[in-house]
């Protein structure tokens, strides 16, 4: 006997077309009710459960296949505490490549509290479809707007499959108008049909190519600035937002939002910082060599609400130059009164620590770069007069130019009294070898902190060869030391020969 085959319902074998299951979807409820009425009560429940399982299997079989993504759409993160989700699970979020895939939220497990799907420029209409999938309105949590990869012509030509010299003026105009529509879609988010989260984040990534003589195009006016509930914005390689024709909208939007967190990654915003007034700002992260110390000092001085300041790769100047003196003069008395965590290059940080009345609440300080040994010494003397500081990161790579690898060689001035600091993170040069002289110098530097309880060393290359001696020397010179951390391995100092333990706190970040 051959394999059993299901008959073709309602069709003769000679029929030209296969019956489509979608035909059943068009049957009225009255006919479906007649079909269900033929089953016994237990079988009705079984049929319902079977349909639910078929729904999961069928939709899952379809939506888990690789699907092409539309080119560079904005991406919206939606939260809903009442629904089930299906999709790719990445970084604590379920990702949906299509809007229809969100329908599976009603039929799948486990229960999740976040989905991530992609929309086009017609966001308001599309999100209404998503809202219809849920019992309650979903909560819009964050928006990721990814524009053509890479700043300048490289990103544009990669997206359009054109060579650099093939980009025409009309291509630029088309590209700018498309970007305008994407940005304007953000202004249309006003709470219907979604709930707006208390902490709505917008991340604008990558750049847009503008012609060298960009003028205001014939754009209709924006629907308005970004909604005021936006609390976090990240700009990455997106200097175009601070150029014509987008500059005014960007500045108006930033000033209208209740921003708590602002991230600027390689963005040419320096000349426009003075036009920003973010009275709720608590955290700022800057990585941009186009911003001068004077520009950012004035910006920081105008924002007394800041709690966390992180600055990398800011434009550097000679610490003894007129530009450095101008930068220091731009720091206002009493600036950053609430800041608790501060990350800056040593020369830049030294200006702030030596300005009277600043950083009154500073708790944690990270010294970046490779400042001169004398600069590090000045910083430590400043620490000795600030009893609020408990955690510091010191780049001892600067000590490589000294003879004995200690912060305060015998030939220098008196050592400061550093009694408030309980945690030290030590940054060492990459690709170097720990020698006995270097080890002695580092231990002597750590011994300046009599109250230290945790010492982190990173990178700790081949620390298995010198770590035991280092921990023993530290314990002998720092009686209150509890933990020593090499890279991400933590050791308790009361069990020097023991195994590394899991570090739940005190980790070098």
Residue pairs with C-beta under 8 A, 6 or more apart in sequence:
8 15
8 18
8 19
9 19
10 19
11 19
36 44
36 47
39 47
52 107
55 107
56 86
56 104
56 107
56 108
59 86
59 101
59 103
59 104
59 107
60 86
60 104
60 108
63 86
63 87
63 96
63 97
63 98
63 100
63 101
63 104
64 88
67 97
67 98
69 97
69 118
70 118
70 120
71 159
72 146
72 147
72 148
72 159
73 118
73 119
73 120
73 121
73 146
74 118
74 119
74 120
74 121
74 123
74 143
74 144
74 145
74 146
74 182
74 185
74 186
75 116
75 117
75 118
75 119
75 143
75 144
75 145
75 146
76 116
76 117
76 118
76 119
76 123
76 127
76 140
76 142
76 143
76 144
77 93
77 114
77 115
77 116
77 140
77 141
77 142
77 143
77 144
78 114
78 115
78 116
78 117
78 127
78 130
78 138
78 139
78 140
78 141
78 194
79 113
79 114
79 115
79 138
79 139
79 140
79 141
79 197
80 105
80 113
80 115
80 134
80 136
80 137
80 138
80 139
81 113
82 134
82 135
82 136
83 105
83 106
83 111
83 115
83 133
83 134
83 135
83 138
84 104
84 105
84 106
84 107
84 108
84 109
84 110
84 111
84 112
85 94
85 96
85 102
85 104
85 105
85 108
85 111
85 112
85 114
85 115
86 94
86 96
86 101
86 104
86 105
86 107
86 108
87 94
87 95
87 96
87 97
87 101
87 104
87 115
87 116
87 117
88 94
88 95
88 97
89 95
92 114
93 114
93 115
93 116
94 112
94 114
94 115
94 116
95 115
95 116
95 117
96 102
96 115
96 116
96 117
96 118
97 117
97 118
98 117
99 117
99 119
99 126
99 129
99 130
101 117
102 115
102 117
102 130
102 133
103 133
105 115
105 133
105 134
106 133
114 141
115 138
117 130
119 126
119 127
120 126
121 181
121 182
121 185
122 185
123 185
123 188
123 189
124 185
124 188
124 189
124 193
127 140
127 193
127 194
128 193
130 138
131 137
131 138
131 193
131 194
137 193
137 194
137 195
138 194
138 195
139 194
139 195
139 196
139 197
140 189
140 194
140 195
140 196
140 197
140 200
141 197
141 199
141 200
141 201
142 197
142 200
142 201
142 202
142 203
142 232
143 186
143 189
143 200
143 201
143 202
143 203
144 203
144 205
145 182
145 183
145 186
145 202
145 203
145 204
145 205
146 205
146 206
147 155
147 179
147 182
147 204
147 205
147 206
147 207
147 208
147 238
148 155
148 156
148 158
148 159
148 175
148 206
148 207
148 208
148 209
149 155
149 158
149 159
149 206
150 158
150 206
150 207
150 237
151 206
151 207
151 237
151 239
151 266
152 207
152 209
153 164
153 167
153 209
154 164
155 206
155 207
155 209
156 162
156 167
156 171
156 175
156 209
157 163
157 164
157 166
157 167
160 167
160 171
162 171
167 209
169 211
172 209
172 210
172 211
173 217
175 208
175 209
176 208
176 210
176 214
176 217
176 245
177 217
177 219
179 208
179 240
179 246
180 217
180 219
180 245
180 246
183 222
183 246
183 249
184 222
184 223
186 202
186 226
187 222
187 223
187 224
187 225
187 226
187 227
188 223
189 196
189 227
190 227
191 227
196 227
196 229
197 229
198 229
198 231
199 231
199 232
199 260
200 227
200 229
200 230
200 231
200 232
201 230
201 231
201 232
201 233
201 234
201 261
202 226
202 230
202 232
202 233
202 234
203 233
203 234
203 236
204 233
204 234
204 235
204 236
204 238
204 241
205 234
205 236
205 237
205 238
206 236
206 237
206 238
207 237
207 238
207 239
207 240
208 238
208 240
209 240
210 240
210 243
210 244
214 243
214 244
214 245
215 244
215 245
216 244
216 245
217 245
219 245
222 249
225 249
225 252
225 253
225 255
225 256
225 257
226 253
226 256
226 257
227 257
228 256
228 257
228 258
229 257
229 258
230 253
230 257
230 258
230 259
231 257
231 258
231 259
231 260
231 261
231 280
232 259
232 260
232 261
232 262
232 263
233 254
233 257
233 259
233 261
233 262
233 263
234 263
234 265
235 241
235 263
235 264
235 265
235 267
235 269
236 263
236 265
236 266
236 267
237 265
237 266
237 267
238 267
239 266
239 267
239 268
239 269
239 290
240 246
241 247
241 250
241 267
242 250
242 251
242 267
242 268
242 269
242 272
247 272
251 272
251 275
251 276
254 262
254 276
254 278
255 275
255 276
255 277
255 278
257 278
258 280
259 278
259 280
259 281
260 280
260 281
260 282
260 283
261 281
261 282
261 283
261 284
261 285
262 278
262 281
262 283
262 284
262 285
263 284
263 285
264 284
264 285
264 286
264 287
264 288
264 291
265 285
265 287
265 288
266 287
266 288
267 288
267 290
268 288
268 290
269 288
269 290
269 291
270 288
270 290
270 291
270 292
270 295
270 296
271 295
273 291
273 295
273 296
273 298
273 299
274 295
274 298
274 299
276 299
277 302
278 303
279 303
279 305
280 305
281 303
281 305
281 306
282 305
282 306
282 307
282 308
283 306
283 307
283 308
283 309
283 310
284 300
284 303
284 306
284 308
284 309
284 310
285 310
285 311
286 296
286 310
286 311
286 312
286 314
287 312
287 313
288 313
288 314
289 313
289 314
289 315
290 315
291 314
291 315
292 314
292 315
292 317
292 323
292 327
293 314
293 315
293 317
293 323
293 324
293 327
293 330
293 348
293 351
294 323
294 326
294 327
294 330
296 311
296 314
297 327
297 328
297 330
297 331
297 351
298 330
300 306
300 309
300 331
300 335
300 336
301 330
301 331
301 332
301 335
301 336
304 335
304 336
304 337
304 338
305 338
306 336
306 338
306 339
307 338
307 339
307 340
307 341
308 339
308 340
308 341
308 342
309 336
309 339
309 341
309 342
309 343
309 344
310 341
310 343
311 343
311 344
311 345
311 348
311 368
312 343
312 368
314 345
314 348
316 345
316 347
317 323
317 324
317 327
317 347
318 324
319 347
319 350
319 375
324 347
324 351
327 348
327 351
328 351
328 354
328 355
331 351
331 352
331 355
331 358
333 355
333 356
333 357
333 358
334 357
334 358
334 360
335 352
335 355
335 357
335 358
335 359
336 342
336 352
336 358
336 359
337 359
337 360
337 361
338 361
339 359
339 361
339 362
340 361
340 362
340 363
340 364
341 362
341 363
341 364
341 365
341 366
342 349
342 352
342 359
342 362
342 364
342 365
342 366
343 365
343 366
343 368
344 352
344 366
344 367
344 368
345 367
345 368
345 369
345 371
346 367
346 368
346 369
346 370
346 371
346 372
346 375
346 376
346 379
346 395
346 398
347 369
347 371
347 375
349 365
349 367
349 368
349 379
350 371
350 375
350 378
350 379
350 382
352 358
352 359
353 359
353 378
353 379
353 382
353 383
353 386
354 378
354 382
359 386
360 388
361 388
362 386
362 388
362 389
363 388
363 389
363 390
363 391
364 389
364 390
364 391
364 392
365 383
365 389
365 391
365 392
365 393
366 392
366 393
366 425
367 376
367 379
367 392
367 393
367 394
367 395
368 395
369 395
370 395
370 397
370 398
371 379
371 395
371 398
372 398
373 398
373 399
373 401
373 402
373 407
375 398
376 394
376 395
376 398
376 399
376 407
377 407
377 408
377 412
377 413
380 407
380 416
380 418
380 448
381 416
383 389
383 392
383 416
383 418
383 420
383 421
384 416
384 417
384 418
386 420
387 419
387 420
388 420
389 420
389 421
390 420
390 421
390 422
390 423
391 421
391 422
391 423
391 424
391 425
392 421
392 423
392 424
392 425
393 424
393 425
393 426
393 427
393 508
394 407
394 424
394 425
394 426
394 427
394 445
395 427
396 405
396 407
396 426
396 427
396 428
396 442
396 445
397 427
397 428
397 429
399 405
399 406
399 407
399 441
399 442
399 445
400 429
400 432
402 409
402 441
403 409
404 437
404 440
404 441
404 444
405 437
405 438
405 440
405 441
405 442
405 445
406 440
406 441
406 442
406 444
406 445
407 444
407 445
407 448
408 415
408 445
408 448
415 448
416 448
418 448
418 449
418 450
418 451
419 450
419 451
420 451
421 449
421 451
421 452
422 449
422 451
422 452
422 453
422 454
423 452
423 453
423 454
423 455
423 456
423 506
424 446
424 449
424 452
424 454
424 455
424 456
425 456
425 458
425 508
426 442
426 446
426 455
426 456
426 457
426 458
427 458
428 457
428 458
428 459
428 460
428 461
430 459
431 461
432 461
433 461
433 462
434 461
434 462
434 463
434 465
434 466
434 470
439 466
439 469
439 470
439 473
440 473
442 470
443 470
443 473
443 474
443 477
444 477
446 452
446 455
446 474
446 477
446 478
447 477
447 478
449 478
450 478
450 479
450 480
451 480
452 478
452 480
452 481
453 480
453 481
453 482
453 483
454 481
454 482
454 483
454 484
454 485
454 506
455 474
455 478
455 481
455 483
455 484
455 485
456 484
456 485
456 506
456 507
456 508
457 463
457 470
457 484
457 485
457 486
457 487
458 486
458 487
458 508
459 487
460 467
460 486
460 487
463 470
463 486
463 487
463 489
467 484
467 486
467 491
468 496
468 497
470 484
471 484
471 491
471 493
471 496
472 496
474 481
474 484
474 493
475 481
475 493
475 496
481 493
482 492
482 493
482 494
483 490
483 491
483 492
483 493
483 503
483 506
484 490
484 491
484 493
485 491
485 503
485 506
485 507
485 508
487 508
488 503
488 507
488 508
489 500
489 503
490 500
490 501
490 502
490 503
490 506
490 507
491 498
491 500
491 501
492 498
492 501
